[in-house]
């Protein structure tokens, strides 16, 4: 289902909103400090995620964290696909400390590689 276009009157209200509400308050305020009217509050409460994000409002989205974690693992796998066979190309970009850590980790992996391979019965 495609996202609906932002509503201009809602966007105008959101761009004139101070979303840092006092603790315990559910009422938004305009940038000049005036509290929202009931009608304005209803519009803000009904704003879509896309409208809020377009107005620059940080919206907590728990699904985004999970998606980001999956994306990070997928990106790491993609990078490993190219970096491992061509690791010598990475060395000029590493700090001395990173080269030492890379060498330490490579040694651990090499020493334990027989445990990772297929077992022959």
N, C-alpha and C positions, 0 to 999 in steps of 0.2 A: 504494500500500500504506500504510495508516494506521500511524502510530507506535504502538508498544505503550506501555501505561501504565508509568510508572516502578515498579520493584519496591521495596517498602518497606524490605526488609533492605539492599538496595544503597544506597538513598537515605540510610538511617541511617548506614551506613559512610562514604559520601561526605561527609556533613555533619560527620563527626568526623575528617576527613582534612586533613592539612597537605600540600599538593601541591608545596610548595617543597622538592624533594629535593636532597640534596648532589650536587655534580657527580660524574657517573659512576655514581650509584646509581639503580637501577630500583625500589627498595623505597620505598613510601609509608610515612608515619608518621601516627599519631593526633595530634590537637591537643595532647595531653599529652606527645608525644615518643616514645611507644612505637612500635617498628616493627610493621608489619602482619605478621600470621601468614601462612603460605603460603596458607591458605584465603582470608583477607581480600585478599591481593594478587591472587589469581585473580579474586575478585569485582570488584575495582577495574579489573583489566585487561579484564574482560568487560563493563564498564559501557558502555551505549549513549551515543551523542553526546547524545541528549535527556536522559539521566540526569545526565551530567556537566554539561551546561549548566544544568539545573534546580538543581543543587547549587552553581552559581555558579563552576564551573571554567572558566577561559578555555581554549578548545580551538582550536588553530590549524586553520583551514579555508581552504585555498587557493582553493576555489571561491567562498567568500564575498567575497573581494577582487574577483574578476572580476565577480560579480553586483553588487557595490556600484558598480563603475565603470560598468557598463551602466545601472544605476538612476540614477546621477548624470547621465549624458547624457540619459536619458529625462526626468528631472525638469527639466533645463535646457531641453530642447525644449518641454516643457509650459509652463514659465514664460515662455519667449520668445513663445509663442503669445499670451499675454495682455499681457506687458510691452511688447513692441515697439509694438503699436498704441496703447497707453496709457502711453507713457513719461513723459508730463508728470505723471502721478500718482506716479511714483517720485521725482521731483526733491525733494519736501519731505523725503524720508527719506535723501537722500544727503548725505555730508559735502562740503565745498567741494572737497577733493582728488578725490573720486569724480566730482563734476560736471565738473571739468576733464578728467579721464580719459575720462569718457563722451563729452564733446564732441570730444576728440581722436580717439577711436575712431570716432565717428559721421562725422567729417570724412573719415577714411581710407576708411570703407565707402562713403560717398557718392561720393568721388572715384574709387573703383575699381568702382563698381556696373556700369558699362558692360562690364567684363570678366566679371562674374558672370551677366549676362543671356543670353538665347538669341541665338545668332548668326544673322544674316540673310545668306544667300548671294546 
